[in-house]
Amino acid sequence: MSDTSRRPRRPGKPYRRPQKDPVRILAFEALRAVDERDAYANLVLPPLLRKAREKGDFDGRDAALATELVYGTLRRQGTYDAVIAACVDRPLREVDPPVLDVLSLGTHQLLGTRIPTHAAVSASVELARVVLGDGRAKFVNAVLRKVAQDDLDGWIQRVAPPYDDDPEDHLSVVHSHPRWVVSALWDSLGGGRAGIERLLEADNERPEVTLVARPGRATTEELLAEDAAVPGRWSPYAVRLAEGGEPGAIEAVRDGRAGVQDEGSQLVALALANAPLEGPDRRWLDGCAGPGGKAALLGAMAAERGALLVASEKQPHRAGLVARALAGNPGPYQVIAADGTRPAWRPGSFDRVLVDVPCTGLGALRRRPEARWRRRPEDLDGFGPLQRGLLRSALDAVRVGGVVGYATCSPHLAETRAVVDDVLKQRSGVELIDARGLLPGVPELGEGPDVQLWPHVHGTDAMYLALMRRVA
Ligand SMILES: C[S@@+](CC[C@H](N)C(=O)[O-])C[C@H]1O[C@@H](n2cnc3c(N)ncnc32)[C@H](O)[C@@H]1O
């Protein structure tokens, strides 16, 4: 065995231990989990932050920085990949994923934050020394020094193809969305360059936290008494929290009388509840209820009219979340775990039915920074038959004269109009209701009768809603 300790030291710089930076190490760990385990950033981060706080490594500012580094890096990954690709001498797929994560984190600090250049490079190199070793840290240093030679606008000029050559490729690099997603969003939005650019920009902004005061249980006045709370834009039950507002610190949220809910989701529930109905209005069904956001609002509105809400969800653990969301509902409700395409209820037994179907989630990219990179166009093939099946069952479940709402948190035309059109083509005795009239004061809802909300227009997720009535 050789005795390395007696080897003479090689001349050069003396060895220095890498400096451990808990914020960047945590951000790196979160990115690795998203990449390696297909984890969701919004689920991975909170426990990591809690552990760091408990260890005494972190204060509130550190947590805010770690969150911004993770979310910002994931959102901007498309743009950053194009920049990094221009600074390395091999295809990106040949760079080890952990090295790429350190490079992306560093690139975000250089191009997407106000962290000074020298601090961004040296912090990234120290991170690389801790998590990758000294050899790869040299590579990280060399690449980030090249990245630091220009700012974001300069890099975009260099790496994005000109708009006139290929508009979708250009927008894909500039606004960091996969090309197929740019194309799908544009198809649905219509119009020229300005609108799609505003939408893509809005997808890269952090959404406000919006609360819902569940009627009969909490009031918006109660929520507005909180620091930094302002009224919602469209829903009478909505209150928005300014940056830094902590929903978990609000009593009404803690005890379930209020909740965190995007205004788009509130509008979907409101429109379904307010659609005119002749005859009884006693039995409501939410056929895809998990995790229970809309069910909790529907349940509170149903209670005000003395109606029963049945909240059904296929996955038992998500049905458990629905039960939690509905606990304390002032009116009657039932939670069941059932496949909505093989209903556990009698046909024609409900007055109002919502199916908020599983979808690609392309309307909620603001909240799920990694979703745009994980989704594939082929996913639509899987969702299509299920979405059609759930809408058909919803139409079976409602009585003649009753109302069905078909909702998605995706604006992709294959998940919205195409589904409604296909199902209605094969079925007589159903008419579309103009949902725009049920959302008074909300502008730019489309040509109707269905409605499409947009982040850049309404400040909501891109929720879609078609309302139908069974007439025969
Ligand atoms: C978009 S989410 C619903 C969100 C919910 N409405 C809310 O506001 O909290 C769709 C839900 O449908 C459930 N689901 C999927 N397939 C189903 C099926 N065949 N029958 C009933 N629910 C199903 C999923 O598990 C998921 O919880």
The ligand as an SDF file (V2000), in Angstrom:
LIG
                    3D

 27 29  0  0  0  0  0  0  0  0999 V2000
  -57.8920   18.4650  -12.5940 C   0  0  0  0  0  0  0  0  0  0  0  0
  -58.0340   17.4080  -11.2610 S   0  0  0  0  0  0  0  0  0  0  0  0
  -59.4440   18.0250  -10.4400 C   0  0  0  0  0  0  0  0  0  0  0  0
  -59.1610   19.2330   -9.5760 C   0  0  0  0  0  0  0  0  0  0  0  0
  -60.3040   19.5130   -8.6010 C   0  0  0  0  0  0  0  0  0  0  0  0
  -61.5460   19.7350   -9.2790 N   0  0  0  0  0  0  0  0  0  0  0  0
  -59.9980   20.7060   -7.7170 C   0  0  0  0  0  0  0  0  0  0  0  0
  -60.4600   21.8050   -8.0100 O   0  0  0  0  0  0  0  0  0  0  0  0
  -59.3110   20.5190   -6.6880 O   0  0  0  0  0  0  0  0  0  0  0  0
  -58.6350   15.9530  -11.9600 C   0  0  0  0  0  0  0  0  0  0  0  0
  -58.9000   14.8370  -10.9620 C   0  0  0  0  0  0  0  0  0  0  0  0
  -59.5670   13.7820  -11.6370 O   0  0  0  0  0  0  0  0  0  0  0  0
  -59.1340   12.5660  -11.0790 C   0  0  0  0  0  0  0  0  0  0  0  0
  -59.4660   11.4670  -12.0260 N   0  0  0  0  0  0  0  0  0  0  0  0
  -58.6950   10.9160  -12.9750 C   0  0  0  0  0  0  0  0  0  0  0  0
  -59.3800    9.9490  -13.6270 N   0  0  0  0  0  0  0  0  0  0  0  0
  -60.5940    9.8940  -13.0700 C   0  0  0  0  0  0  0  0  0  0  0  0
  -61.7480    9.0910  -13.2860 C   0  0  0  0  0  0  0  0  0  0  0  0
  -61.7580    8.1520  -14.2290 N   0  0  0  0  0  0  0  0  0  0  0  0
  -62.8190    9.2970  -12.5100 N   0  0  0  0  0  0  0  0  0  0  0  0
  -62.8150   10.2410  -11.5510 C   0  0  0  0  0  0  0  0  0  0  0  0
  -61.7520   11.0370  -11.2820 N   0  0  0  0  0  0  0  0  0  0  0  0
  -60.6700   10.8580  -12.0430 C   0  0  0  0  0  0  0  0  0  0  0  0
  -57.6600   12.7780  -10.8520 C   0  0  0  0  0  0  0  0  0  0  0  0
  -57.1780   11.8660   -9.9040 O   0  0  0  0  0  0  0  0  0  0  0  0
  -57.6560   14.2260  -10.3580 C   0  0  0  0  0  0  0  0  0  0  0  0
  -57.7240   14.2540   -8.9750 O   0  0  0  0  0  0  0  0  0  0  0  0
  1  2  1  0
  2  3  1  0
  2 10  1  0
  3  4  1  0
  4  5  1  0
  5  6  1  0
  5  7  1  0
  7  8  2  0
  7  9  1  0
 10 11  1  0
 11 12  1  0
 11 26  1  0
 12 13  1  0
 13 14  1  0
 13 24  1  0
 14 15  1  0
 14 23  1  0
 15 16  2  0
 16 17  1  0
 17 18  1  0
 17 23  2  0
 18 19  1  0
 18 20  2  0
 20 21  1  0
 21 22  2  0
 22 23  1  0
 24 25  1  0
 24 26  1  0
 26 27  1  0
M  CHG  2   2   1   9  -1
M  END
$$$$
